[in-house]
Amino acid sequence: MRVLKDIVAVAAASLAALCVVPAHAADGVLRVATEGTFKPFSYKDADGELQGFDVDIANALCSQMKVRCEIVAQAWDGIIPALLADRYDAIVASMATTPARRKQVLFTNKYEQFASTFVAPKSASVHDISPAALKGKRIGVQRGSGQDQWLVANGYDKTSTLVRYDDIRQPELDLVAGRVDLILAVKATTATDFFKRPESDDFEFVGPDLKGGVFGEGNAIAVRLDDTALCNRLNDALAAIIANGTYDRIRKKYFPFSLM
């Protein structure tokens, strides 16, 4: 009788363990969110298919983990809330690992690190980018981004008008159209996309490269705080694609410079 009870107890424990296995582990699918308008990191091609560095990294990680990737585009300001609401399992969207975000999500090891910088018309001759020097200016920035947080943390919202957008392209379009005076964006993205287009000829980077603080200690993949098993699997997969050269092949496809 005691043996029977032990068998029942073991079976019950095994069943309980199965019940808490995350869906992504149980069905061989990893649900991934990316931003979708952040070229060359993630964007939609002419056929509406997601492409870019983050998309390729996500697919490489899924291949290494032997799971199928389901990748969706999600507006930036809702990307963490939707993760917490279990709409997907991981965010692969060049997300900076800031202290504030660490309270909401669990991050993997970093897989890139970038500087941010202002962009302004050459004719404006901007040399000083302090809040006092930019008093009265309209500054375009992606809503909820590290750049948005940095502007607020440094008091630009008190001296300038912050014009916020849901994607990364709209600030650039409004800068060209003269609807904003400057934008603050990720330097790598601006260098490899905006400054490759003819309409950027009259614009330039201004001020120093901005790093650290609210910009974080690097960019990483985000999962839910309690999903340590998935975080560990992603870290193992990330280490593997870096070691076997897959990461660098993807990086060279998009960037002629190191991201780490």
C-alpha positions in Angstrom: 0.0 0.0 0.0 2.8 2.3 0.9 4.5 1.6 -2.5 1.3 2.3 -4.3 1.0 5.7 -2.5 4.6 6.5 -3.5 3.8 5.7 -7.1 0.7 7.9 -7.0 2.7 10.7 -5.4 5.4 10.5 -8.1 2.8 10.5 -10.8 1.1 13.5 -9.4 4.4 15.4 -9.1 5.2 14.5 -12.7 1.8 15.7 -13.9 2.2 19.0 -12.0 5.5 19.5 -13.6 4.0 19.0 -17.0 1.3 21.5 -16.3 3.9 24.3 -15.7 6.0 23.6 -18.8 5.8 26.8 -20.9 3.9 26.5 -24.1 7.0 27.3 -26.1 8.8 24.3 -24.7 5.7 22.0 -25.0 4.8 22.6 -28.6 8.2 23.3 -30.1 7.3 26.9 -31.0 9.0 30.1 -29.7 6.7 33.1 -30.1 8.8 36.2 -30.7 8.0 39.9 -30.9 10.0 42.5 -32.7 9.3 46.2 -33.5 8.9 46.0 -37.3 9.7 49.6 -38.3 13.3 49.8 -37.1 15.3 49.2 -40.2 17.8 47.5 -40.5 17.0 45.7 -37.3 13.4 44.8 -38.1 11.1 46.0 -40.9 8.6 44.7 -43.5 9.7 44.2 -47.1 7.6 44.9 -50.1 5.7 41.6 -49.5 4.9 42.5 -45.9 7.4 40.0 -44.6 9.5 40.8 -41.5 13.2 41.2 -42.3 16.3 42.6 -40.6 19.1 41.9 -38.1 16.8 41.1 -35.2 14.6 38.8 -37.3 17.6 36.9 -38.5 19.0 36.6 -35.0 15.7 35.3 -33.7 15.5 32.7 -36.5 19.1 31.6 -35.8 18.4 31.2 -32.1 15.3 29.1 -32.9 17.3 27.0 -35.2 19.9 26.4 -32.6 17.2 25.6 -30.0 15.5 23.3 -32.5 12.2 25.1 -32.2 10.0 26.9 -34.8 9.9 30.7 -34.7 6.7 32.6 -34.9 7.7 36.3 -35.2 5.2 39.2 -35.0 5.6 43.0 -35.2 4.5 44.9 -32.1 4.4 48.7 -31.6 7.2 49.7 -29.2 5.1 51.3 -26.5 3.1 48.1 -26.0 5.9 45.6 -26.5 6.6 44.8 -22.8 2.9 44.9 -21.7 2.0 42.3 -24.5 4.9 40.1 -23.3 3.6 40.2 -19.8 0.1 39.4 -21.1 1.5 36.2 -22.6 1.0 37.2 -26.3 4.5 36.0 -27.0 7.4 34.4 -25.2 10.4 36.7 -26.0 11.2 40.1 -27.4 14.0 40.3 -29.9 14.0 44.0 -30.7 17.4 45.5 -29.8 16.0 46.4 -26.4 18.3 48.2 -24.1 18.7 46.6 -20.7 17.9 49.6 -18.5 17.3 49.4 -14.7 13.7 50.3 -15.1 13.1 47.5 -17.6 14.9 45.0 -15.4 12.1 45.4 -12.9 9.6 44.3 -15.6 11.4 41.6 -17.6 14.3 39.2 -17.4 17.1 39.8 -19.9 19.5 37.5 -21.6 23.1 38.3 -22.1 23.6 41.2 -24.4 24.0 40.7 -28.1 24.7 44.3 -29.2 25.4 47.7 -27.8 24.8 51.1 -29.5 25.3 54.8 -29.1 22.5 57.3 -29.7 22.9 60.7 -31.2 21.1 63.8 -32.4 20.6 64.5 -36.1 20.0 68.1 -37.3 20.1 70.1 -40.6 23.6 71.1 -41.6 22.3 74.6 -42.1 21.3 74.8 -38.4 25.0 74.6 -37.3 24.1 72.9 -34.0 27.2 72.6 -31.8 25.7 72.7 -28.3 23.0 70.0 -27.6 22.4 71.0 -24.0 18.7 71.6 -22.9 19.4 75.3 -22.6 20.9 75.5 -26.1 18.0 73.6 -27.7 15.4 75.8 -25.9 12.3 76.1 -28.0 13.3 73.4 -30.5 11.1 70.6 -31.6 12.8 67.2 -31.0 11.5 64.1 -32.7 11.9 60.8 -30.9 10.3 57.3 -30.8 7.7 57.0 -28.0 8.9 55.0 -25.0 12.4 54.4 -26.4 15.6 54.9 -24.5 16.1 58.1 -26.3 12.7 59.3 -25.1 13.6 58.4 -21.5 17.0 60.2 -21.8 15.5 63.4 -23.1 13.1 63.5 -20.1 15.7 62.5 -17.6 17.9 65.3 -18.8 15.2 68.0 -18.8 14.7 68.5 -22.5 10.9 68.2 -22.0 11.2 71.4 -19.9 13.0 73.5 -22.5 12.0 71.9 -25.8 8.9 70.3 -27.4 9.3 66.5 -27.6 7.4 65.2 -30.6 6.8 61.5 -30.0 6.2 58.9 -32.7 5.1 55.2 -32.7 7.9 54.2 -35.1 11.4 55.1 -36.0 10.8 56.3 -39.6 8.3 59.1 -38.9 10.7 61.3 -37.0 13.1 61.1 -39.9 10.3 62.0 -42.4 9.3 65.0 -40.2 12.9 66.1 -39.9 13.3 66.2 -43.7 9.9 68.0 -44.0 11.0 70.6 -41.4 8.3 69.7 -38.9 10.9 69.0 -36.2 14.3 70.7 -35.7 16.3 67.6 -34.5 15.7 63.9 -33.9 17.4 61.7 -31.3 17.9 58.1 -32.5 20.2 55.1 -32.5 23.3 56.0 -34.4 23.8 52.6 -36.1 20.2 52.7 -37.5 20.5 56.2 -38.7 23.9 55.6 -40.3 22.8 52.4 -42.1 19.4 53.6 -43.2 18.6 57.3 -43.1 22.0 58.5 -44.2 22.0 56.0 -47.1 19.0 57.9 -48.6 19.4 60.9 -50.9 17.1 63.1 -48.7 19.6 62.9 -45.9 22.3 64.9 -47.8 21.5 68.1 -45.9 21.6 66.5 -42.4 24.4 65.5 -40.0 25.1 64.0 -36.6 25.5 66.6 -33.9 26.8 66.3 -30.4 28.6 63.4 -28.7 27.7 59.7 -28.8 25.3 59.0 -25.9 25.7 55.7 -23.9 25.0 54.2 -20.5 22.4 55.4 -18.0 18.9 55.0 -19.3 20.3 53.7 -22.6 21.3 50.6 -20.6 24.4 48.3 -20.5 23.7 46.8 -23.9 20.8 45.3 -25.9 19.4 41.9 -25.0 16.4 39.6 -25.4 13.6 40.0 -22.9 11.4 37.3 -21.4 9.0 37.3 -18.5 10.6 37.6 -15.1 9.7 34.0 -14.0 10.8 32.4 -17.3 14.4 31.6 -16.2 14.4 28.3 -18.1 13.8 30.0 -21.4 16.3 32.7 -20.6 18.9 30.1 -19.9 18.1 28.3 -23.2 18.4 31.6 -25.1 21.7 32.4 -23.5 23.0 28.9 -24.4 21.8 29.4 -28.0 23.3 32.9 -28.2 26.7 31.7 -27.0 26.5 28.9 -29.6 25.7 31.1 -32.6 28.5 33.5 -31.5 31.0 30.7 -31.2 30.1 29.0 -34.5 30.2 32.2 -36.6 26.5 32.5 -37.3 26.1 35.7 -35.4 29.0 37.4 -37.2 27.7 36.3 -40.6 24.3 37.9 -39.8 26.0 41.1 -38.4 28.1 41.5 -41.6 24.9 41.3 -43.7 23.7 44.5 -42.1 26.6 46.3 -40.5 30.2 47.0 -41.5 31.2 47.5 -37.9 31.1 45.6 -34.6 28.0 45.6 -32.5 29.6 44.4 -29.3 
